[in-house]
Amino acid sequence: MEQLGNVLITGGSSGLGAAAVRAVAAHGGTPLVLDRNAPDEPVKYRVVDLADGRAAEQAVRDLADSAGGLDGVFSAAGIDSCGSLESVPAEEWEQVVRVNLLGTAAVARAALPYLRRSRGTFVTVASTLGINAVPDATAYCASKFGVVGFSRALAAETAGEVGVTALVPGGMHTAFFDGRDEQYKPPPDAKLNRPEHVAETVVFALRQPAGCEIREMVVCASEEGSWP
């Protein structure tokens, strides 16, 4: 297994991203964080809204240059806006796509020169709702189906240069569901994963040797309801 080195993590101040920050550090790597909020962990970070693609690209370059390069990227940042297509305000709907899909692409665009130099790995975050559509989630499904397609195309485009893994996680016990109407929250008895368990699978993907890639991995609780 390869050493982790410098790993850029988007959404690293909470949820799965924060769990990945801790996992990368525990395995000897150096986490670097992009988020709308400052992280609790004592790491290098930049505050940025991934919906602003050019700002996101500059933040990636700033962090990478300050750290001396990148060996891996984990694009964990993501948002949602639940409801029917007609009921979700257009700006909110489009913001989901901007953050989840266009933000991922912006981070990748800026990170690729560094990852080519290190033969590093980029791990994207799709969702079980990126392979299995459900009602009242058109923005989220569109963005995550897009991430799956983007990841596959990027893997083909950078074959032999950069590793690309698409993480397809099921639901997790995080603040992602906070603030939703009750009908869009998991029920109290929902079978969800712990983010720290999913973070360990991300580390596993990042530590694969150059030329050996995990293209896609579905990681969910054994009784996950959204997969297959």
Secondary structure, 3 states (H helix, E strand, C coil): CCCCCEEEEECCCCHHHHHHHHHHHHCCCEEEEEECCCCCCCCEEEECCCCCHHHHHHHHHHHHHHHCCCCEEEECCCCCCCECCCCCCHHHHHHHHHHHHHHHHHHHHHHHHHHHHHCCEEEEECCHHHCCCCCCEHHHHHHHHHHHHHHHHHHHHCCCCCEEEEEEECCECCHHHCCCCHHHCCCCCCCCECHHHHHHHHHHHHCCCCCCCCCEEEECCCCCCCCC
